[in-house]
Amino acid sequence: MNNYKVTVGLSNKHLHLSAAHIEALFGAGHKLTPTKDLRQPGQFACEEKVDVEGPKGVIKGLRVLGPARPETQVELALTDARSLGVKAPIRESGKLAGTPGCKLTGPVGSVELDHGVIAALRHVHLSPSEALEAGVKDKDVIRVRIGGERAVVFEEVLVRAGEAHLSEFHIDTDEGNAAGVDSGQEAELLP
């Protein structure tokens, strides 16, 4: 794994919607409108935005990422979750059991989620060939170093390796800001 490098993708707050919630928020038969392809194959930022409401506040215009998912998931940095009054657990994407909910409001309707709010567990995406070259496998937990004026080593980084992935290290805005990191910087995988 020595000197295997990937690009940092700073993940801003966003959400993924189920097909049923897309229709509830944007209208029957609505299809998400892609505005920008993301690095991960088949993933894209959408024109659609929703308001997210918790017990203490509202985040206006939270970006939807596509395509539709089996279950709605709201991904926030811990600072964002606190502003809503929601105690978001740090979780792997898709692991939503026991998470808090919130209210989503779109141009056509609202949805009350009883769960689905998380702070995403920091993770690195790799294709199967990239994982092989890096000497890791899916679900390994590694460390990642980012140099610079505020050089940092991130511990407890989940490896997500598979056909639906390309090399990219995902941290949220709180983590990136604390380390002075921007998207596009280089990160080194460590054993």
N, C-alpha and C positions, 0 to 999 in steps of 0.2 A: 504493500500500500504506500510505500515511500514516495513522496512527491506527487501523488495523484491529485490533480487540481480540477475544480469545478467552478462554475460561475454562481455568484450569489443572486438569488431572486428575492428581494424584499417584498414580503406579502402584506399589503394593506388590508384593512378590514373589508370583508365582502361576504356574500352568501351564495349558496347553491340551493336551487328550488326543485321540488318534486314537480312532476307534470300537473298534478292536481292543484298544487299551490300556484303554479304559473297561471292557470286558468282562473283561480279564485281572485288573484291579485290584478290580473291584466285582461281578463275576459275569456269567454269560451273560444276554444280553437286557437288561442294566441300562441305564436311561436317566438322564441327568443331571437333578438336581432343582434348578430355578432358585429362588434366594432373593431376588435383587435384580437388576432390569434395570440395565444400564450405559448410559452416554450414547450409545455407538456402537450403531446400529440392529442388533437381533438378538443382541446380546452380553449375557451375564448372568453374575453370580456364582452359584456352585452351593453346595449344602449339602455336597457331597462334598469331602473333603480327603485328601491322601496324605502320607506321609513321604518326604523326599528325602534320599538318602545319598550322600556323596562320600567320598574317601579320608581326610578329617580329621574329619568330623562328620556330624550329621543335623539337618535342619530338620523338626520335627514339625508335622503338620497344615497343609501348604501348600494353599491354596485353589485349587480347580479353577474355571476360567472356561469357559463354554460359548458356543456349541454345539461339538460335536466338530469337530476339524480333520483335514485329510488326514494331518498328521504331528504327533507329540507335541513340544511345545516348553516348556521350563522357563525362565521369565524371572525373573532375580534382579538385585538391585543388586550392585555389585562387592563390597561388604562381606559380603553373604550368600554369594557365591560363594567368597570367601576362607575363610569359616568352614567351608565344606564341603571345602576343598582343591581347588577346581576353578578353572581359569583361563578364565573366561567371556569370550569376545570380545564387543565392542560391535557389534551387528548389527541390521539391519532385520528386523522380524518375518518369519518364514518363510524366511529365508536361513540355513539350518542346516548346509550343507556345511562340513566341517572343524571343527565345534564339538565340545567334549567331551561326554561322557555322564555318567550317574549311575544310581543305582538308585532306583526308585519302589516303595513298598510301600503297598498298600491293604488293606482289611479281608478280601479274598478271596485275593489273590496279589501277586506282585512282578513287576517288569519291569526288565531291565537295558537301559538306553539306551546305544548306542555313540556317539550324538551327540544334540544338541538343547538344550544349556544355553547361554543367551545373557544378556548384559546388553543390554536393548533400546536401540537408537539413539533419542535424543530425537527426537520427531516431533510434527507438528501435523496433526490430522484436519480436513478441510473438505469440505463437499458441493460439487458442481460450481458451484452458484450462489454459495456463499460464497467459493470459490477465485477466481471471476471478479470478485466484488466486491473481494476482497483484492489482486487483480492478480498471482496466482501460479497455477502449474499443478502437476499431479501430478509428483513426483520432483524439484521444485525444492529447492534447499538455501538456507535463509534464516537470519536471526537473530531471536531473540525476547527482548524486554525485559520484566522483571518489576520493578516498583518496590517501595518499602518501605524499612525500616531497613537491609536488606542487599541493596539493588537490584543486579540482575545482568543481563547480556546473555548469553544462551546462543547460542553459535555452532554452525554445522553442524547445523541443525535440518531434518530431512527433511519435505517436504510430502507428505501422503497424501490426495489429493483423489479423490473418486469417489462413486457413489451409495450406497455402504455406509458413508459417513462423515458426521459432524456436527462442527461446530467444537469443538475441544478440544486443548489442548497437553499432551502426555504427557511427563513426566520421572519418573525413579524416586526412591525415598525418599532415597538418598544425595544426589542433586542437589537435591532439595527441602529436605532438612535443612540442607545447606551454605548455601543461600540464604535460609533462614527462610521457605520457601514452604509454603502449605497448599492443598489442593484447594479450588476455588471462587474463588481469587484471579484477578484479571484480568491478562492478558499482552498485550503489543503486538507485532504482527508488524513486522519491520524488513526492508528490502531487503538 
